[in-house]
Amino acid sequence: MDFNWTKRTLTFKQPAGTSRGVMKSRDVWYIALSENGINGIGECAPLPGLSLDDFNQIESKLDEVCGNLGLFIQDLSLLQYFPSIRFGLEMAHLDLKNGGGQTYYNSPFTSSYSPISINGLIWMGDTDFMIPQVEEKLAEGWRCIKIKIGALDFDKECQILRLIRSEFSRDDVELRVDANGAFTESDVREKLHRLAEHDLHSIEQPIRPGQWDLLSELCASSPIAIALDEELIPLINDEDIIEMMDKVNPQYLVLKPSLLGGFYESEKWIRLAEERNIGWWITSALESNIGLNGISQWTAKMKPDGFQGLGTGQLFTNNIPSPLKVKSGELFQVEIPIWNDVNQFISEWYSPSNEMDLQTSGSTGKPKFISVKKKWMKNSAQLTG
């Protein structure tokens, strides 16, 4: 089995603002496995300031995996401190085992184009930036809206929620907010009660992670259901996960496979949550379309209730082509005749081989297959651009 990795910098169409700051670009690393002419592809998508991974060691760790691939595939727990690499390697291996073609799981989502209901995300910004986003989502027929809060004036954020509720009831639109840990012990109780006036479904991570005593009190007394997000990321041992769940007893967990170490690890969280009657939903975390495709297929396999927090694949100017489409708050795969050829190209481009087999157009003779170095193709594309 051969192994290869490639770094790619994705550029946001517009700055993505959260309470942790504004992102204009983000780096991902693609992992490719090849065996017997079959290619499997996965994505490592750590987020600065949020992921457990040490960014300074990502590439050296990928090289280490390359040097002892069999060991890491047999025991993914060796990558517990690099959950994004663990996720990417699990993805690539699943794809390889299923014959390639970015087929990570077979389900009605991939075979009969059964959709997944998702929330529409409203990014932070001033009122003039956020309100048009809300109006656009509602006009498109989205039935669940999630709004990032905590970076603006709180009164203005409440004004936006009030505006939505003045036109749409809870039965019309489910409203969720995500504070990304922006509230403090001194103001969180008041803000939760003010937010409750707008008939919200839930709030994600109201305070910074690690404050389990305060979180336990809030989860027991908050007028809004609390969903934990960042709280999950640093917990890698079963004992710590169980201790947090039992002590805090949240209403919901927000599961991000690319930050939690992959699908198997996320299923462990689900199992422990359901044993405690804790709800959950699945969310992507600004992956490219390769990671989003894998997460979407796994989400369909898990058959979750309610709206999921999956991306739309429309955030980046230079994203990877994808069969995923969104309409009126539903994510689905479309049957595009050319997709198989596009996917074949993507898999081969990121494979360990330095060359690709291409078919000539036949404009000057009978079409034939030729072998072309990827370096030449890249140079030609840059000259053409």
C-alpha positions as CSV (number, residue, x, y, z in Angstrom):
1,M,0.0,0.0,0.0
2,D,1.4,3.4,-1.0
3,F,0.8,6.7,1.0
4,N,1.0,10.3,-0.1
5,W,-0.1,13.6,1.4
6,T,-0.6,17.1,-0.2
7,K,-1.3,20.4,1.4
8,R,-3.9,22.8,0.1
9,T,-4.8,26.3,1.2
10,L,-8.5,27.2,0.8
11,T,-9.6,30.8,0.4
12,F,-12.9,31.9,1.9
13,K,-15.3,33.8,-0.5
14,Q,-15.9,36.2,2.3
15,P,-14.2,36.5,5.7
16,A,-15.6,33.9,8.2
17,G,-16.1,35.5,11.6
18,T,-16.5,33.8,14.9
19,S,-15.9,34.9,18.5
20,R,-12.4,33.5,18.1
21,G,-11.6,35.8,15.2
22,V,-11.9,36.1,11.5
23,M,-10.6,33.6,8.9
24,K,-9.7,34.5,5.4
25,S,-8.1,31.2,4.5
26,R,-7.4,27.8,6.0
27,D,-5.1,24.9,5.3
28,V,-6.1,21.3,4.8
29,W,-4.0,18.2,4.0
30,Y,-5.2,15.4,1.7
31,I,-4.1,11.8,2.4
32,A,-4.1,9.4,-0.5
33,L,-3.7,5.6,-0.2
34,S,-3.2,3.4,-3.3
35,E,-3.2,-0.3,-3.7
36,N,-3.8,-2.5,-6.8
37,G,-4.8,0.4,-8.9
38,I,-7.4,1.7,-6.4
39,N,-7.1,5.1,-4.7
40,G,-8.6,6.2,-1.4
41,I,-8.6,9.8,-0.3
42,G,-9.1,11.5,3.0
43,E,-8.8,15.0,4.5
44,C,-7.0,16.4,7.5
45,A,-8.7,19.7,8.4
46,P,-7.4,21.0,11.8
47,L,-8.6,24.5,12.8
48,P,-6.2,26.9,14.5
49,G,-7.1,27.7,18.1
50,L,-9.6,24.9,18.2
51,S,-8.0,21.6,17.1
52,L,-6.0,19.4,19.5
53,D,-3.4,18.9,16.7
54,D,0.0,20.7,17.0
55,F,0.1,22.6,13.7
56,N,3.9,22.8,13.7
57,Q,4.1,19.0,13.7
58,I,1.3,18.1,11.2
59,E,3.6,17.5,8.3
60,S,6.3,15.7,10.3
61,K,3.5,13.4,11.7
62,L,2.2,12.7,8.2
63,D,5.7,11.7,7.2
64,E,5.9,9.5,10.3
65,V,2.6,7.8,9.2
66,C,4.0,7.4,5.7
67,G,7.1,5.6,7.1
68,N,5.1,3.1,9.2
69,L,1.7,3.0,7.5
70,G,0.6,-0.5,8.5
71,L,1.1,0.2,12.2
72,F,-1.0,3.4,12.2
73,I,-3.8,1.8,10.1
74,Q,-4.0,-1.1,12.5
75,D,-4.1,1.2,15.6
76,L,-5.5,4.6,14.9
77,S,-5.3,5.4,18.6
78,L,-1.6,6.1,18.0
79,L,-2.9,9.3,16.5
80,Q,-5.0,10.4,19.5
81,Y,-3.1,13.7,19.8
82,F,-3.5,14.3,16.1
83,P,-7.3,13.8,15.6
84,S,-7.4,15.5,12.2
85,I,-4.8,13.1,10.8
86,R,-6.6,10.2,12.5
87,F,-9.8,11.3,10.7
88,G,-8.1,11.7,7.3
89,L,-6.4,8.3,7.5
90,E,-9.6,6.6,8.5
91,M,-11.4,8.3,5.6
92,A,-8.8,7.3,3.1
93,H,-8.7,3.7,4.3
94,L,-12.5,3.4,4.2
95,D,-12.5,4.8,0.6
96,L,-9.8,2.3,-0.4
97,K,-11.6,-0.7,1.1
98,N,-14.8,0.3,-0.7
99,G,-13.1,0.5,-4.1
100,G,-12.3,4.2,-4.3
101,G,-14.4,6.9,-5.8
102,Q,-15.0,8.7,-2.4
103,T,-17.4,6.0,-1.3
104,Y,-17.0,5.9,2.4
105,Y,-20.4,4.5,3.4
106,N,-23.3,3.0,1.3
107,S,-26.7,4.4,2.3
108,P,-29.8,5.8,0.7
109,F,-27.9,9.1,0.7
110,T,-25.5,7.8,-1.8
111,S,-27.6,5.2,-3.6
112,S,-31.0,6.9,-4.0
113,Y,-30.1,10.5,-3.2
114,S,-32.1,10.7,0.0
115,P,-31.4,14.2,1.5
116,I,-30.2,15.2,5.0
117,S,-31.9,18.1,6.7
118,I,-29.4,20.8,7.7
119,N,-29.3,24.2,9.3
120,G,-28.4,27.4,7.5
121,L,-25.5,29.2,9.1
122,I,-25.4,32.9,9.6
123,W,-21.8,34.3,9.9
124,M,-20.9,37.1,12.3
125,G,-20.6,40.6,11.2
126,D,-22.4,43.9,11.7
127,T,-26.2,44.1,11.4
128,D,-26.1,45.2,7.8
129,F,-24.0,42.0,7.0
130,M,-26.0,39.5,9.0
131,I,-29.6,40.5,8.3
132,P,-29.3,40.0,4.5
133,Q,-27.9,36.5,5.2
134,V,-31.0,35.8,7.4
135,E,-33.4,37.2,4.8
136,E,-31.8,35.2,2.0
137,K,-31.9,31.9,4.0
138,L,-35.6,32.4,4.9
139,A,-36.5,33.3,1.3
140,E,-34.9,30.1,0.1
141,G,-37.1,28.0,2.5
142,W,-34.6,27.0,5.2
143,R,-36.5,25.7,8.3
144,C,-33.5,25.9,10.7
145,I,-31.2,28.8,11.1
146,K,-28.1,28.9,13.2
147,I,-26.6,32.3,14.1
148,K,-23.1,32.9,15.4
149,I,-23.2,35.3,18.4
150,G,-20.7,36.6,20.9
151,A,-18.5,38.9,18.8
152,L,-20.9,41.8,18.3
153,D,-22.9,44.1,20.7
154,F,-25.3,41.7,22.4
155,D,-28.2,44.1,22.1
156,K,-27.7,44.1,18.3
157,E,-27.6,40.3,18.2
158,C,-30.9,40.1,20.2
159,Q,-32.3,42.6,17.7
160,I,-31.6,40.3,14.8
161,L,-33.3,37.4,16.7
162,R,-36.2,39.6,17.5
163,L,-36.6,40.6,13.8
164,I,-36.7,36.9,12.8
165,R,-39.3,36.0,15.4
166,S,-41.5,39.0,14.5
167,E,-42.1,37.3,11.2
168,F,-41.5,33.6,11.8
169,S,-42.7,31.5,14.8
170,R,-40.9,28.5,16.2
171,D,-43.2,26.3,14.1
172,D,-42.0,28.1,11.0
173,V,-38.2,28.3,11.7
174,E,-36.1,26.6,14.3
175,L,-33.5,29.0,15.7
176,R,-30.1,28.0,17.1
177,V,-27.3,30.2,18.3
178,D,-23.6,29.4,18.8
179,A,-21.6,31.5,21.3
180,N,-18.3,29.7,20.8
181,G,-17.6,30.2,24.5
182,A,-18.0,34.0,24.4
183,F,-20.0,34.4,27.6
184,T,-18.4,34.8,31.1
185,E,-19.5,33.6,34.5
186,S,-20.6,37.1,35.3
187,D,-22.9,37.6,32.3
188,V,-23.9,34.1,31.1
189,R,-27.1,33.7,33.2
190,E,-28.5,37.1,32.2
191,K,-27.7,36.5,28.6
192,L,-29.3,33.0,28.6
193,H,-32.5,34.5,30.0
194,R,-32.5,37.3,27.4
195,L,-32.0,34.9,24.6
196,A,-34.8,32.7,25.9
197,E,-37.2,35.5,25.0
198,H,-36.7,34.6,21.3
199,D,-37.9,31.0,21.6
200,L,-34.6,29.4,20.7
201,H,-34.0,25.6,20.2
202,S,-30.6,25.7,21.8
203,I,-27.3,27.5,22.4
204,E,-23.9,25.9,21.6
205,Q,-21.0,26.3,24.1
206,P,-22.1,29.5,26.0
207,I,-18.9,29.6,28.0
208,R,-15.2,28.6,27.5
209,P,-14.5,24.9,27.8
210,G,-13.2,23.4,31.1
211,Q,-15.6,25.0,33.5
212,W,-17.5,21.9,34.4
213,D,-19.0,23.1,37.7
214,L,-20.5,26.2,36.1
215,L,-21.6,24.2,33.1
216,S,-23.3,21.7,35.3
217,E,-25.2,24.5,37.0
218,L,-26.2,26.1,33.7
219,C,-27.3,22.9,32.1
220,A,-29.6,22.2,35.1
221,S,-31.1,25.7,35.2
222,S,-30.8,27.4,31.8
223,P,-34.1,28.3,30.1
224,I,-32.4,27.3,26.8
225,A,-31.1,23.8,26.0
226,I,-27.3,23.8,26.0
227,A,-25.3,21.9,23.4
228,L,-21.6,21.3,24.0
229,D,-19.2,21.7,21.2
230,E,-15.6,22.9,22.0
231,E,-16.0,21.1,25.3
232,L,-15.6,17.7,23.6
233,I,-12.4,18.4,21.6
234,P,-9.7,18.0,24.3
235,L,-11.3,14.9,25.8
236,I,-9.6,11.8,24.3
237,N,-9.8,9.3,27.2
238,D,-13.0,7.4,27.8
239,E,-12.7,8.1,31.6
240,D,-12.6,11.9,31.0
241,I,-15.5,11.7,28.5
242,I,-17.7,9.8,30.9
243,E,-16.7,12.1,33.8
244,M,-17.7,15.2,31.8
245,M,-21.0,13.8,30.6
246,D,-22.0,12.6,34.1
247,K,-21.0,15.8,35.8
248,V,-22.3,18.3,33.3
249,N,-25.3,16.4,31.9
250,P,-25.8,18.6,28.9
251,Q,-29.0,18.5,26.8
252,Y,-27.0,18.0,23.5
253,L,-23.6,17.2,22.1
254,V,-22.3,18.7,18.8
255,L,-20.1,16.1,17.0
256,K,-17.4,17.2,14.6
257,P,-15.7,14.0,13.3
258,S,-12.7,15.9,11.8
259,L,-11.9,17.4,15.2
260,L,-12.8,14.4,17.4
261,G,-10.6,11.9,15.6
262,G,-12.9,10.4,13.0
263,F,-16.1,8.4,12.6
264,Y,-15.3,5.5,15.0
265,E,-14.5,8.0,17.8
266,S,-17.6,10.0,17.1
267,E,-19.7,6.8,17.3
268,K,-18.2,6.2,20.7
269,W,-19.5,9.7,21.8
270,I,-22.9,8.8,20.4
271,R,-23.1,5.5,22.3
272,L,-22.1,7.1,25.6
273,A,-24.6,10.0,25.0
274,E,-27.5,7.8,24.2
275,E,-26.8,5.7,27.4
276,R,-27.4,9.0,29.3
277,N,-30.3,10.3,27.2
278,I,-28.2,13.1,25.9
279,G,-29.2,14.3,22.4
280,W,-26.7,14.9,19.6
281,W,-26.3,16.2,16.1
282,I,-23.4,16.2,13.6
283,T,-21.6,19.2,12.3
284,S,-18.8,19.7,9.8
285,A,-16.0,22.1,10.6
286,L,-15.0,24.1,7.5
287,E,-13.6,21.1,5.6
288,S,-13.2,21.1,1.9
289,N,-15.8,19.1,-0.2
290,I,-13.7,15.9,0.2
291,G,-14.1,16.0,4.0
292,L,-17.7,17.2,3.8
293,N,-18.6,14.4,1.4
294,G,-17.2,11.8,3.9
295,I,-18.9,13.4,6.9
296,S,-22.2,13.6,5.0
297,Q,-22.1,9.9,4.0
298,W,-21.4,8.9,7.6
299,T,-24.2,11.2,8.9
300,A,-26.7,9.4,6.6
301,K,-25.4,6.1,8.0
302,M,-26.1,7.2,11.6
303,K,-29.7,8.3,10.8
304,P,-29.8,11.2,13.2
305,D,-32.9,13.1,14.2
306,G,-33.5,16.8,13.6
307,F,-31.3,19.2,11.7
308,Q,-27.6,18.6,11.2
309,G,-24.9,21.3,11.0
310,L,-23.3,20.1,7.7
311,G,-21.7,22.7,5.4
312,T,-22.9,23.5,1.9
313,G,-19.5,23.3,0.2
314,Q,-19.9,26.9,-1.0
315,L,-17.5,28.7,1.4
316,F,-14.3,28.6,-0.6
317,T,-13.2,30.1,-3.9
318,N,-11.0,27.1,-4.7
319,N,-13.0,24.1,-3.3
320,I,-12.7,20.6,-4.7
321,P,-15.6,19.6,-7.1
322,S,-18.3,17.7,-5.4
323,P,-21.7,15.9,-6.1
324,L,-23.2,17.5,-3.0
325,K,-25.9,20.1,-3.6
326,V,-28.2,22.1,-1.2
327,K,-31.8,23.2,-1.8
328,S,-34.2,24.6,0.8
329,G,-32.1,23.4,3.7
330,E,-31.6,19.8,2.4
331,L,-28.2,18.4,1.5
332,F,-28.2,15.7,-1.2
333,Q,-26.0,14.0,-3.8
334,V,-27.0,14.6,-7.4
335,E,-26.4,12.3,-10.2
336,I,-24.1,14.1,-12.5
337,P,-22.9,12.1,-15.5
338,I,-19.4,13.7,-15.5
339,W,-18.9,13.2,-11.8
340,N,-17.4,9.8,-12.1
341,D,-14.7,11.1,-14.4
342,V,-14.1,14.2,-12.2
343,N,-13.8,12.0,-9.1
344,Q,-11.4,9.7,-10.9
345,F,-9.2,12.6,-11.8
346,I,-9.3,13.9,-8.1
347,S,-8.3,10.5,-6.8
348,E,-5.5,10.0,-9.3
349,W,-4.2,13.6,-8.9
350,Y,-3.7,13.1,-5.1
351,S,-2.4,9.6,-5.4
352,P,1.3,8.8,-4.7
353,S,2.1,8.4,-8.4
354,N,4.0,11.2,-10.1
355,E,2.1,10.6,-13.4
356,M,-1.5,10.3,-14.6
357,D,-3.0,8.4,-17.5
358,L,-5.0,10.7,-19.8
359,Q,-7.0,10.1,-23.0
360,T,-6.3,12.3,-25.9
361,S,-9.2,14.2,-27.5
362,G,-8.9,12.5,-30.9
363,S,-8.9,15.7,-32.8
364,T,-5.7,14.8,-34.7
365,G,-6.3,11.0,-34.8
366,K,-7.7,8.1,-33.0
367,P,-8.0,8.8,-29.2
368,K,-5.4,7.1,-27.1
369,F,-4.1,6.9,-23.5
370,I,-0.9,8.7,-22.7
371,S,1.1,9.0,-19.4
372,V,1.7,12.6,-18.3
373,K,3.8,13.9,-15.4
374,K,1.7,15.8,-12.8
375,K,4.4,18.5,-12.7
376,W,4.0,19.2,-16.4
377,M,0.2,19.4,-16.0
378,K,0.6,21.9,-13.1
379,N,3.0,24.1,-15.0
380,S,0.7,24.0,-18.1
381,A,-2.3,25.0,-15.9
382,Q,-0.4,27.9,-14.3
383,L,0.6,29.2,-17.7
384,T,-2.9,28.9,-19.1
385,G,-4.3,30.8,-16.0
